[in-house]
């Protein structure tokens, strides 16, 4: 209402932080079991990738397990002749000269070979693991091939799901999922994920292809520096060629031309909401985001969110913080998703919130609001603002606000701006769009 000076945001963050700590510890100790792997497509559709269940038993801890080599039990990929070689790596980039820098197996395999890897072996009871690293001496680009051979195809399917889960729930600090794809024609199944890390003059990108080929799970990672996320073509071609060499022994050769279709990696932990790896990067924070369910609020004084009046079929909030980072307790981001009976009802809700925020300076005497961008795609419509509330005692509270809709869903984001802890307009809007994409799985 006009002249309002109430506190711009509710509490509950301390309890949420503790809940996140407990949830993060639990998530790091176990691998999700018996869940369908789902890909979100373009903010509007949901495509099933695989229904392979995870292993209910936690695997060997990183670096703490015995060798996975069991050469007397099987001769499948018993030597490194089927691994990616320097000639095969040319598909990653024709410029310069590629060379194999190291090949490891069994006990000599490193604890971590590719980004987001949670433990040493994806299948601790498998036949063997190969790790090969390559480097381009001219461009200084690097690549790694990781191959985990399971005892049978059914176990390999679970191993594949484990690796995809590592990527989709990645907690590597300062790492964000920039783009994702589902592949066809390469092995039995596959995905490609492009991860960006905190940029300097250019951003370091890690493009990772995961392929299931019979009883083998293969990862190919290509590391580059670029101004924009790389396209999947080069890694797709390399993964296809590498998979063909492997599937000659393991089975699971793909059919048809290799294709990469845009699709986010699945968030099976909290369907409908962003995964931690979707969250924006801040150079000041070198610890991962973690999340936990929270109580849906009314936003700041501007939005006037009223879910009882709007009557969505379902709504919920997940809040994200960095509990291990040295930041104020109020730092974090809230993601609220509301699912309505019809697309018109969702659009009406989004439109009303837009009107409320746009008129906030007229109705809330201590508020100053500036528009920070709009989002308009074939499936998403939204807008963002930066709102400043002057309490009159020398203190000011600043928030980034976002509202967007797609189909029968509406998404509200709220981010408190703190000293040296702010996002760019573009980063916030990109996060809002990602949140809407994720909301496709909210049921």
Phi, psi and omega in degrees: 000164180297140178078008182293136176234021183292162179303132186290345184209145182282175182263212180092000185288327180298316179295322180294322179299316181293321178298322180292321178301313181295320181292320180296319179296317181295319182293326179286346183263343185228163176246132182304140185238144170061034181242148178285139177272123186237141177251136176270132185242113170056027176075358184233331186235163178235123181243127178288130177265306178204155177246034181282130179281154175275170179277127182287342182265125179302140182280178178299137180291153184305125176074358187256000186257167178284177177301146175262003179284127177225064189298337182283344183271333183200150177256007181295122182052043181287343175231177187266014184293336181269004180279163178297130179249181184300320179295320180292331181288348180300335178291343176286335180177121185287338181287137175081187184239126177268147178213147174285127181260331180195146174230127183232151174214156176054234184299335183275353178295135180290163179297323181224125183249329182223163184300141176074004180295124187267336178209167190298314181240130176293329175235090184300339180256014183285180181287312182191163177230136175244140175227122179234133177248146180224156179216146174262113186293338181274308184271347183068012174290151179233161178211157177218143173241127180240128180230121177248119183259119179267169182289334180205172185291324180297317179291324178298323178299321177291321179297317177301314179298325178298314181294318178299321178295321176304314183290316185290334179247033186302132177241018175297125183304146176054042178229129182230142176286111181274324181199157179217156181212152168252136184253152173225155182083359179241106182063199178284327182197160179189158173222159171231132178237136177249116181253133175254146178242163187311122188282153166252237174295324174228162180268140173274120179250141175240109180263119189239123174254129175246128184228134172263122180229092181064241180263018179238143171246124185240139173239132172237121179243136178236122182257129181219164170249129182203164179277335180225158180302133180291151175287159185278355190305312185295314180291326177299314180295320180292317179297323179295313179295318181293321181295323180297322179293322182284316186291346174298333178256329187259345187084178177083028177292138181286161177237148181084173180289142178292130182225140175243116181254129181306129179191130179290150173296151185290143169248085183280347180287317180222076183303135180097347179238165179293147168276163181302327182287351176276343188289151182293158181260138173237131184299333184281349185243116181250024176241152183286153171288147170228160187227163176199150176300147180219168178280131178294132181252194181258005183080209176268190180293343185278315190291323184055049179294128181222090184286333177295321179285321182288332176057055172291158178295327182199145174207156181196166182227138170240134179246145186237134176219177176237080188297337181271351181270153179274082181226160177301152183297336182278356180291136177159182181220133178253134180239112180249129179242132177235130179251126185254170182291329182218158174300325179296321179294320178295317180296323179295320179296313180299317181297320180293320178296320176303312181298319181298315183288319179299329181263009188298319182298328180285329187259340180238109191296333184259016183252141171234126187234133174232138178288138180241012174139163176235156176238123180217108176232186179294341183235346187235137172229127182196177181206155179225158181216165167240120183248132179244128179247122179263116184281350178088354179245028179089359180252144176229140176244129184240136180224145166265131183239137176221141174223135180205156180225156175206121182061231182266019184238148173232142182232132178240129176244144178221127183224117177284130179271121180243169182301122180062016178228073180228159175256158171284162177302317182296318181294320179293317180294324177294322178294321177298316179297320179295320179298321178293317176304314181296330184295348179300335181266006180280114185242000000 
